[in-house]
Amino acid sequence: MISREQTINFLKTLKLTLRKWLRGEQAIAEYEDIKVRRDICRSCEFFQQKRGLPHRCLSCGCNVELKIMFITADCPEGKWGRLDY
């Protein structure tokens, strides 16, 4: 189950992403950065993959495939950070 803290952290990331998008700034990561983040996540001990369900990070509780797209997102384990384009 996803904790209240995990939900709040993801909502903060969404808020920052939406704010960038509304200002006309780039809010979605470039394909190459998404690919690098995905590879890092898939090799992580906190990555959870269950058949028929979204890939999930057991550290933050986020849907990995969504989180890696946002330039304002960062890994709670410090394996990748926010992007500044």
HELIX and SHEET records of a PDB file:
HELIX    1   1 ARG A    4  LEU A   22  1                                  19    
HELIX    2   2 TYR A   31  ARG A   42  1                                  12    
HELIX    3   3 VAL A   64  LYS A   67  1                                   4    
SHEET    1   A 2 PHE A  47  GLN A  48  0                                        
SHEET    2   A 2 ARG A  56  CYS A  57 -1                                        
END                                                                             
